[in-house]
Structures are given as structure tokens and as C-alpha cells.
Amino acid sequence: MKLNLKLLLLLSLLAPASFAEDDKRQKLDFPQMMQQHMLANMRDHLLALHEIQTLMAAADYDKAAEVAEQRLGLSSLDNHGAAHMASMMPKEMQDIGTGMHKAASQFAVTVVDAGASGDLKRALGDLSKVTQQCIACHSAYRLY
């Protein structure tokens, strides 16, 4: 039993290095300061998605729309320094990012409509289009 535990611990320590070597995603060659800025933006995007889901669960659709538009949608581009960031991104990554911001703005519209109609299906579908762009980007690119 102790041998199995030691072996498992050893493998878990070696696994991250192995995964990094096998990672086929395109590594982005951004300056350190830009990497930190991008990571901060992505953490805020994740937090915004969490807040949106929490607000939807509380049936506060107008506030969910506001968070989506101001923190993820097209209105958020200046706050995130998107023009400066995009200039260093591959074109395909820029397209994914633009798709995410557009999808978030579309979701902001449909979640307000859902509040009026009570039908969340379209809003949830549009929210999944936002996270679909996150998945596409994280599946194709890496910072480290």
C-alpha cells in the first residue's frame, strides 16, 4: 500500500512536465506583462460567467445582462485593453475573441427577453455560445 502511494505521488509530480511536452496548443510568445494582463482578463471573464449564472438563478436577468455586456460583451473591449492585446494575437485568436465578445452582447439581449417571457432556452443557448468561444481559444492556445 505504501509503495503504491509513493508511486502515485511520484507520477503526479512528473505528470505536469509530461503534459507540457505533449501540449499541442500554440504557445503564445507574449511579453510577461502582457501575459499577466491576459490572465487577469481571463480570470475576470470566468468570474463574470459565474456572476451571470448566479444572477440567472436568482431571476435577476437585467443584472445578468449588465454583467454580460459590461464585462464580456463588445462594451468591455476598452476596459480590457483589447486593441493593444489583439495586435499581438494570431488572426485566428483575434477572431475567437471577437466571437466571444459578440456572443456575450447577443446573450445580454436574449437574457433580458428571457426575463420578460420566462423562457430561458434561448438565453442559455446564447450563453453556451460565449463559453464555446472560451473553449475554442483555450483548446488552441497557451501562454506557458
Salt bridges, closest charged atoms under 4 A:
ASP23 OD2 - ARG25 NH2 2.66
ASP23 OD2 - ARG142 NE 3.81
ASP44 OD1 - ARG71 NH2 2.96
ASP44 OD2 - HIS80 NE2 3.72
GLU51 OE1 - ARG71 NH1 2.79
GLU66 OE2 - LYS63 NZ 3.55
ASP95 OD1 - LYS91 NZ 2.66
ASP126 OD1 - LYS129 NZ 3.54
